[in-house]
Every structure is written in C-alpha cells, then in structure tokens.
Amino acid sequence: MKGENYDLYTEIIKRCRDCSELTNKTVALIMGTDTRRAALYMRKLSDIGCVKVIGRRMSQRYNSPIYRFDEYAVTRLKSYFFDVKMIDETAPPEVKERLPVAKVRCHAFEPGFGRSFINNIDTMLREVRV
C-alpha cells in the first residue's frame, strides 16, 4: 500500500466515522468520488478490518452492503500499513527460474515429430531395409 492510499483511507475514516451506517453511495457523496471507487475503497477497508459489514440493503436490484466503522479503525489501518511496508522493504520477491523440459522420444520415427521431408525419406528407406 502506498502513502497516498494510506492518506486516502484515513481521510475516509475521519469524514465518515460519525455515520452509524454507511453504504457505498454515502461514502461517495461524502468523499466526492464515484460509487464504484467508493466500493473499491470500502472493500479494501473491509479486508483490512477497519470496517464491518453489518447487513445488506436492496438498492436498484442490487444488494449493497451496509458498513459500520470499527472503534480502532485508524489503529488497524496504521498497523496494516506499517506491516506491509516492512515486508516490502525487507524481503525482495523471489524469482523462480523455470527450466525448459526436454522432450523424450521412444523411437527414431514418430508421426508428426520432425520435418516431413526427412520423415518421408525415412519411410522409403525403411521399406528398402526390410
């Protein structure tokens, strides 16, 4: 998570903390953003644990979730931010090399394997050898 996201999430928590129940639309109206973006922000806050889903409400044939902020939302966000930041700084991602696997064939001639011209010559020579 970047610093801008941390600032944005703390701003959402500060502005919307007074509401007892929130939907994505109310967050969008308070923050001045689109409802889709507000839904993404609230889903991320829900994954972190700052917001709890307390129910669902039908709105235009869509079950929109109803949220309530946790008492320690800013503390959880701060701990999540610093934990993720520490992990990003200390451990670089491991890159695993995938080596190509060699193809193993049982016979010298198998249909569909190799060049067709050489395969045709090989079949003609096989008839002569017998």
mmCIF file of the C-alpha atoms, coordinates in Angstrom:
data_MODEL
# 
_entry.id   MODEL 
# 
loop_
_atom_site.group_PDB 
_atom_site.id 
_atom_site.type_symbol 
_atom_site.label_atom_id 
_atom_site.label_alt_id 
_atom_site.label_comp_id 
_atom_site.label_asym_id 
_atom_site.label_entity_id 
_atom_site.label_seq_id 
_atom_site.pdbx_PDB_ins_code 
_atom_site.Cartn_x 
_atom_site.Cartn_y 
_atom_site.Cartn_z 
_atom_site.occupancy 
_atom_site.B_iso_or_equiv 
_atom_site.pdbx_formal_charge 
_atom_site.auth_seq_id 
_atom_site.auth_comp_id 
_atom_site.auth_asym_id 
_atom_site.auth_atom_id 
_atom_site.pdbx_PDB_model_num 
ATOM 1   C CA . MET A 1 1   ? 0.000   0.000   0.000   1.00 0.00 ? 1   MET A CA 1 
ATOM 2   C CA . LYS A 1 2   ? 1.398   3.385   -0.926  1.00 0.00 ? 2   LYS A CA 1 
ATOM 3   C CA . GLY A 1 3   ? 1.384   6.531   1.184   1.00 0.00 ? 3   GLY A CA 1 
ATOM 4   C CA . GLU A 1 4   ? -1.331  8.137   -0.934  1.00 0.00 ? 4   GLU A CA 1 
ATOM 5   C CA . ASN A 1 5   ? -3.658  5.218   -0.251  1.00 0.00 ? 5   ASN A CA 1 
ATOM 6   C CA . TYR A 1 6   ? -2.957  5.477   3.473   1.00 0.00 ? 6   TYR A CA 1 
ATOM 7   C CA . ASP A 1 7   ? -3.837  9.183   3.421   1.00 0.00 ? 7   ASP A CA 1 
ATOM 8   C CA . LEU A 1 8   ? -6.993  8.496   1.405   1.00 0.00 ? 8   LEU A CA 1 
ATOM 9   C CA . TYR A 1 9   ? -8.177  5.743   3.752   1.00 0.00 ? 9   TYR A CA 1 
ATOM 10  C CA . THR A 1 10  ? -7.541  7.860   6.843   1.00 0.00 ? 10  THR A CA 1 
ATOM 11  C CA . GLU A 1 11  ? -9.494  10.701  5.224   1.00 0.00 ? 11  GLU A CA 1 
ATOM 12  C CA . ILE A 1 12  ? -12.416 8.339   4.565   1.00 0.00 ? 12  ILE A CA 1 
ATOM 13  C CA . ILE A 1 13  ? -12.337 7.196   8.180   1.00 0.00 ? 13  ILE A CA 1 
ATOM 14  C CA . LYS A 1 14  ? -12.185 10.773  9.517   1.00 0.00 ? 14  LYS A CA 1 
ATOM 15  C CA . ARG A 1 15  ? -15.032 12.072  7.381   1.00 0.00 ? 15  ARG A CA 1 
ATOM 16  C CA . CYS A 1 16  ? -17.383 9.094   7.668   1.00 0.00 ? 16  CYS A CA 1 
ATOM 17  C CA . ARG A 1 17  ? -16.779 8.000   11.255  1.00 0.00 ? 17  ARG A CA 1 
ATOM 18  C CA . ASP A 1 18  ? -19.776 9.938   12.619  1.00 0.00 ? 18  ASP A CA 1 
ATOM 19  C CA . CYS A 1 19  ? -22.287 7.990   10.498  1.00 0.00 ? 19  CYS A CA 1 
ATOM 20  C CA . SER A 1 20  ? -23.841 4.995   12.221  1.00 0.00 ? 20  SER A CA 1 
ATOM 21  C CA . GLU A 1 21  ? -24.481 3.142   8.948   1.00 0.00 ? 21  GLU A CA 1 
ATOM 22  C CA . LEU A 1 22  ? -22.726 3.600   5.628   1.00 0.00 ? 22  LEU A CA 1 
ATOM 23  C CA . THR A 1 23  ? -23.272 2.418   2.099   1.00 0.00 ? 23  THR A CA 1 
ATOM 24  C CA . ASN A 1 24  ? -21.015 2.899   -0.901  1.00 0.00 ? 24  ASN A CA 1 
ATOM 25  C CA . LYS A 1 25  ? -23.219 5.736   -2.094  1.00 0.00 ? 25  LYS A CA 1 
ATOM 26  C CA . THR A 1 26  ? -22.974 7.688   1.157   1.00 0.00 ? 26  THR A CA 1 
ATOM 27  C CA . VAL A 1 27  ? -19.183 7.325   1.146   1.00 0.00 ? 27  VAL A CA 1 
ATOM 28  C CA . ALA A 1 28  ? -19.108 8.512   -2.476  1.00 0.00 ? 28  ALA A CA 1 
ATOM 29  C CA . LEU A 1 29  ? -21.233 11.552  -1.611  1.00 0.00 ? 29  LEU A CA 1 
ATOM 30  C CA . ILE A 1 30  ? -19.127 12.466  1.415   1.00 0.00 ? 30  ILE A CA 1 
ATOM 31  C CA . MET A 1 31  ? -15.789 11.968  -0.373  1.00 0.00 ? 31  MET A CA 1 
ATOM 32  C CA . GLY A 1 32  ? -16.897 13.399  -3.714  1.00 0.00 ? 32  GLY A CA 1 
ATOM 33  C CA . THR A 1 33  ? -15.970 10.338  -5.778  1.00 0.00 ? 33  THR A CA 1 
ATOM 34  C CA . ASP A 1 34  ? -17.754 7.797   -7.928  1.00 0.00 ? 34  ASP A CA 1 
ATOM 35  C CA . THR A 1 35  ? -19.697 4.983   -6.234  1.00 0.00 ? 35  THR A CA 1 
ATOM 36  C CA . ARG A 1 36  ? -17.521 2.358   -7.950  1.00 0.00 ? 36  ARG A CA 1 
ATOM 37  C CA . ARG A 1 37  ? -14.359 3.838   -6.488  1.00 0.00 ? 37  ARG A CA 1 
ATOM 38  C CA . ALA A 1 38  ? -16.022 4.139   -3.105  1.00 0.00 ? 38  ALA A CA 1 
ATOM 39  C CA . ALA A 1 39  ? -16.961 0.450   -3.331  1.00 0.00 ? 39  ALA A CA 1 
ATOM 40  C CA . LEU A 1 40  ? -13.308 -0.446  -4.011  1.00 0.00 ? 40  LEU A CA 1 
ATOM 41  C CA . TYR A 1 41  ? -12.124 1.665   -1.077  1.00 0.00 ? 41  TYR A CA 1 
ATOM 42  C CA . MET A 1 42  ? -14.702 0.200   1.295   1.00 0.00 ? 42  MET A CA 1 
ATOM 43  C CA . ARG A 1 43  ? -13.922 -3.359  0.171   1.00 0.00 ? 43  ARG A CA 1 
ATOM 44  C CA . LYS A 1 44  ? -10.226 -2.761  0.908   1.00 0.00 ? 44  LYS A CA 1 
ATOM 45  C CA . LEU A 1 45  ? -11.052 -1.258  4.297   1.00 0.00 ? 45  LEU A CA 1 
ATOM 46  C CA . SER A 1 46  ? -13.249 -4.277  4.986   1.00 0.00 ? 46  SER A CA 1 
ATOM 47  C CA . ASP A 1 47  ? -10.387 -6.633  4.079   1.00 0.00 ? 47  ASP A CA 1 
ATOM 48  C CA . ILE A 1 48  ? -8.078  -4.760  6.438   1.00 0.00 ? 48  ILE A CA 1 
ATOM 49  C CA . GLY A 1 49  ? -10.658 -4.925  9.232   1.00 0.00 ? 49  GLY A CA 1 
ATOM 50  C CA . CYS A 1 50  ? -11.377 -1.215  9.665   1.00 0.00 ? 50  CYS A CA 1 
ATOM 51  C CA . VAL A 1 51  ? -14.975 -1.612  8.503   1.00 0.00 ? 51  VAL A CA 1 
ATOM 52  C CA . LYS A 1 52  ? -17.505 -4.337  9.271   1.00 0.00 ? 52  LYS A CA 1 
ATOM 53  C CA . VAL A 1 53  ? -20.377 -5.384  7.029   1.00 0.00 ? 53  VAL A CA 1 
ATOM 54  C CA . ILE A 1 54  ? -23.483 -5.378  9.228   1.00 0.00 ? 54  ILE A CA 1 
ATOM 55  C CA . GLY A 1 55  ? -26.080 -6.115  6.574   1.00 0.00 ? 55  GLY A CA 1 
ATOM 56  C CA . ARG A 1 56  ? -27.274 -5.625  3.029   1.00 0.00 ? 56  ARG A CA 1 
ATOM 57  C CA . ARG A 1 57  ? -29.868 -3.307  1.518   1.00 0.00 ? 57  ARG A CA 1 
ATOM 58  C CA . MET A 1 58  ? -31.661 -3.689  -1.814  1.00 0.00 ? 58  MET A CA 1 
ATOM 59  C CA . SER A 1 59  ? -30.944 -0.687  -3.989  1.00 0.00 ? 59  SER A CA 1 
ATOM 60  C CA . GLN A 1 60  ? -31.992 -0.770  -7.658  1.00 0.00 ? 60  GLN A CA 1 
ATOM 61  C CA . ARG A 1 61  ? -31.998 -4.588  -7.762  1.00 0.00 ? 61  ARG A CA 1 
ATOM 62  C CA . TYR A 1 62  ? -28.546 -4.758  -6.188  1.00 0.00 ? 62  TYR A CA 1 
ATOM 63  C CA . ASN A 1 63  ? -27.680 -5.850  -2.670  1.00 0.00 ? 63  ASN A CA 1 
ATOM 64  C CA . SER A 1 64  ? -25.443 -3.040  -1.474  1.00 0.00 ? 64  SER A CA 1 
ATOM 65  C CA . PRO A 1 65  ? -23.559 -3.736  1.762   1.00 0.00 ? 65  PRO A CA 1 
ATOM 66  C CA . ILE A 1 66  ? -24.122 -1.637  4.863   1.00 0.00 ? 66  ILE A CA 1 
ATOM 67  C CA . TYR A 1 67  ? -20.908 -0.825  6.724   1.00 0.00 ? 67  TYR A CA 1 
ATOM 68  C CA . ARG A 1 68  ? -20.023 0.292   10.233  1.00 0.00 ? 68  ARG A CA 1 
ATOM 69  C CA . PHE A 1 69  ? -16.592 1.546   11.257  1.00 0.00 ? 69  PHE A CA 1 
ATOM 70  C CA . ASP A 1 70  ? -14.634 -0.312  13.905  1.00 0.00 ? 70  ASP A CA 1 
ATOM 71  C CA . GLU A 1 71  ? -13.697 1.603   17.060  1.00 0.00 ? 71  GLU A CA 1 
ATOM 72  C CA . TYR A 1 72  ? -9.994  1.137   16.334  1.00 0.00 ? 72  TYR A CA 1 
ATOM 73  C CA . ALA A 1 73  ? -10.145 1.677   12.567  1.00 0.00 ? 73  ALA A CA 1 
ATOM 74  C CA . VAL A 1 74  ? -7.225  4.122   12.369  1.00 0.00 ? 74  VAL A CA 1 
ATOM 75  C CA . THR A 1 75  ? -5.058  1.910   14.576  1.00 0.00 ? 75  THR A CA 1 
ATOM 76  C CA . ARG A 1 76  ? -5.776  -1.145  12.427  1.00 0.00 ? 76  ARG A CA 1 
ATOM 77  C CA . LEU A 1 77  ? -5.051  0.820   9.266   1.00 0.00 ? 77  LEU A CA 1 
ATOM 78  C CA . LYS A 1 78  ? -1.787  2.102   10.705  1.00 0.00 ? 78  LYS A CA 1 
ATOM 79  C CA . SER A 1 79  ? -0.661  -1.359  11.802  1.00 0.00 ? 79  SER A CA 1 
ATOM 80  C CA . TYR A 1 80  ? -1.593  -2.801  8.407   1.00 0.00 ? 80  TYR A CA 1 
ATOM 81  C CA . PHE A 1 81  ? 0.255   -0.007  6.607   1.00 0.00 ? 81  PHE A CA 1 
ATOM 82  C CA . PHE A 1 82  ? 3.453   -0.430  8.600   1.00 0.00 ? 82  PHE A CA 1 
ATOM 83  C CA . ASP A 1 83  ? 3.358   -4.251  8.438   1.00 0.00 ? 83  ASP A CA 1 
ATOM 84  C CA . VAL A 1 84  ? 3.001   -4.207  4.661   1.00 0.00 ? 84  VAL A CA 1 
ATOM 85  C CA . LYS A 1 85  ? 5.659   -1.527  4.341   1.00 0.00 ? 85  LYS A CA 1 
ATOM 86  C CA . MET A 1 86  ? 8.110   -3.527  6.462   1.00 0.00 ? 86  MET A CA 1 
ATOM 87  C CA . ILE A 1 87  ? 7.529   -6.658  4.388   1.00 0.00 ? 87  ILE A CA 1 
ATOM 88  C CA . ASP A 1 88  ? 8.077   -4.752  1.137   1.00 0.00 ? 88  ASP A CA 1 
ATOM 89  C CA . GLU A 1 89  ? 11.355  -3.220  2.319   1.00 0.00 ? 89  GLU A CA 1 
ATOM 90  C CA . THR A 1 90  ? 12.948  -6.274  3.930   1.00 0.00 ? 90  THR A CA 1 
ATOM 91  C CA . ALA A 1 91  ? 12.188  -9.168  1.592   1.00 0.00 ? 91  ALA A CA 1 
ATOM 92  C CA . PRO A 1 92  ? 12.562  -8.798  -2.162  1.00 0.00 ? 92  PRO A CA 1 
ATOM 93  C CA . PRO A 1 93  ? 10.294  -11.080 -4.176  1.00 0.00 ? 93  PRO A CA 1 
ATOM 94  C CA . GLU A 1 94  ? 11.780  -14.450 -5.036  1.00 0.00 ? 94  GLU A CA 1 
ATOM 95  C CA . VAL A 1 95  ? 12.182  -15.189 -8.715  1.00 0.00 ? 95  VAL A CA 1 
ATOM 96  C CA . LYS A 1 96  ? 11.979  -18.849 -9.610  1.00 0.00 ? 96  LYS A CA 1 
ATOM 97  C CA . GLU A 1 97  ? 13.528  -19.943 -12.872 1.00 0.00 ? 97  GLU A CA 1 
ATOM 98  C CA . ARG A 1 98  ? 11.612  -22.419 -14.942 1.00 0.00 ? 98  ARG A CA 1 
ATOM 99  C CA . LEU A 1 99  ? 13.994  -24.536 -16.940 1.00 0.00 ? 99  LEU A CA 1 
ATOM 100 C CA . PRO A 1 100 ? 12.741  -25.982 -20.211 1.00 0.00 ? 100 PRO A CA 1 
ATOM 101 C CA . VAL A 1 101 ? 11.991  -29.686 -20.100 1.00 0.00 ? 101 VAL A CA 1 
ATOM 102 C CA . ALA A 1 102 ? 13.489  -31.834 -22.847 1.00 0.00 ? 102 ALA A CA 1 
ATOM 103 C CA . LYS A 1 103 ? 11.181  -33.997 -24.959 1.00 0.00 ? 103 LYS A CA 1 
ATOM 104 C CA . VAL A 1 104 ? 11.948  -37.696 -24.775 1.00 0.00 ? 104 VAL A CA 1 
ATOM 105 C CA . ARG A 1 105 ? 11.011  -39.930 -27.714 1.00 0.00 ? 105 ARG A CA 1 
ATOM 106 C CA . CYS A 1 106 ? 10.945  -43.716 -27.636 1.00 0.00 ? 106 CYS A CA 1 
ATOM 107 C CA . HIS A 1 107 ? 11.557  -44.337 -31.345 1.00 0.00 ? 107 HIS A CA 1 
ATOM 108 C CA . ALA A 1 108 ? 13.570  -42.592 -34.007 1.00 0.00 ? 108 ALA A CA 1 
ATOM 109 C CA . PHE A 1 109 ? 10.475  -42.057 -36.134 1.00 0.00 ? 109 PHE A CA 1 
ATOM 110 C CA . GLU A 1 110 ? 7.196   -40.891 -34.684 1.00 0.00 ? 110 GLU A CA 1 
ATOM 111 C CA . PRO A 1 111 ? 4.452   -39.402 -36.820 1.00 0.00 ? 111 PRO A CA 1 
ATOM 112 C CA . GLY A 1 112 ? 4.122   -35.656 -36.504 1.00 0.00 ? 112 GLY A CA 1 
ATOM 113 C CA . PHE A 1 113 ? 7.550   -35.182 -34.961 1.00 0.00 ? 113 PHE A CA 1 
ATOM 114 C CA . GLY A 1 114 ? 10.328  -33.612 -37.033 1.00 0.00 ? 114 GLY A CA 1 
ATOM 115 C CA . ARG A 1 115 ? 10.473  -32.475 -40.614 1.00 0.00 ? 115 ARG A CA 1 
ATOM 116 C CA . SER A 1 116 ? 8.079   -34.144 -43.007 1.00 0.00 ? 116 SER A CA 1 
ATOM 117 C CA . PHE A 1 117 ? 10.671  -34.398 -45.824 1.00 0.00 ? 117 PHE A CA 1 
ATOM 118 C CA . ILE A 1 118 ? 13.102  -36.335 -43.656 1.00 0.00 ? 118 ILE A CA 1 
ATOM 119 C CA . ASN A 1 119 ? 10.268  -38.493 -42.364 1.00 0.00 ? 119 ASN A CA 1 
ATOM 120 C CA . ASN A 1 120 ? 9.226   -39.378 -45.923 1.00 0.00 ? 120 ASN A CA 1 
ATOM 121 C CA . ILE A 1 121 ? 12.797  -40.377 -46.816 1.00 0.00 ? 121 ILE A CA 1 
ATOM 122 C CA . ASP A 1 122 ? 12.984  -42.413 -43.627 1.00 0.00 ? 122 ASP A CA 1 
ATOM 123 C CA . THR A 1 123 ? 9.789   -44.321 -44.503 1.00 0.00 ? 123 THR A CA 1 
ATOM 124 C CA . MET A 1 124 ? 11.108  -45.080 -48.012 1.00 0.00 ? 124 MET A CA 1 
ATOM 125 C CA . LEU A 1 125 ? 14.403  -46.333 -46.593 1.00 0.00 ? 125 LEU A CA 1 
ATOM 126 C CA . ARG A 1 126 ? 12.554  -48.436 -44.036 1.00 0.00 ? 126 ARG A CA 1 
ATOM 127 C CA . GLU A 1 127 ? 10.766  -50.273 -46.876 1.00 0.00 ? 127 GLU A CA 1 
ATOM 128 C CA . VAL A 1 128 ? 14.098  -50.955 -48.596 1.00 0.00 ? 128 VAL A CA 1 
ATOM 129 C CA . ARG A 1 129 ? 15.748  -52.183 -45.396 1.00 0.00 ? 129 ARG A CA 1 
ATOM 130 C CA . VAL A 1 130 ? 13.097  -54.834 -44.813 1.00 0.00 ? 130 VAL A CA 1 
# 
